[in-house]
Amino acid sequence: MSPFWEKFFYLLTFISQGSSFLNPRAYAILHRMHHAYSDTEKDPHSPHFFKDVWSMTMQTKNIYLDYLLHRKEPEPAFRGNYPTWPILDRLSDSWITRVVFGVGYTAFYIAFATHWWMFLLLPVHFFMGPIHGAAVNWCGHKYGYSNYDNDDHSKNSLPLDFLMMGELFQNNHHKSPNDANFAKKWYEVDPTYHIIRFLHAVRIIRLRKIRS
Ligand SMILES: [Zn+2]
């Protein structure tokens, strides 16, 4: 995408992820490590090295913070080709920003919730990023079926992956990580791919390869 659209989506991601914004550079480094070392000890979030999803998520958070705060530098193979926006990177990781978003979500509930129990859903909004990450990283390498032998434990968890917008086709994704379409079989649907195709059709992004 062009530098304008890159900034646009960076900002849109910040606004929509809000209190649980994940920094693109740190996210990219972790994701590249995950692909290079899938389900080995060097994988930042393999469920096969932890007794529960909580301990896996805590380790993922620590490794994420190492790269976010430059406490550690990544291996050369995992560097570069990610967007950075120094001012927004600092702003998005500040506690003031997180609290402002949290207060905003709570105010929305105060204005629109019709039953008290709805307020129990607020933590989902506060921790949307880590919850999504934990679900994909844990389930996607533990539960479901495999189309390919990738020499790891990656699985396709749901044939109709509407819950995680296609991201739970981990087995397909590890087989061909550069394919924007995570669905491979006729009964698999990757909703995000269709959004990507739309963005390509209206020339906001340019896909290098298109599969029909
Ligand atoms: Zn994976």
Residues whose N, C-alpha, C, O or C-beta is under 5 A from the ligand:
A	BS01	ZN	Q170
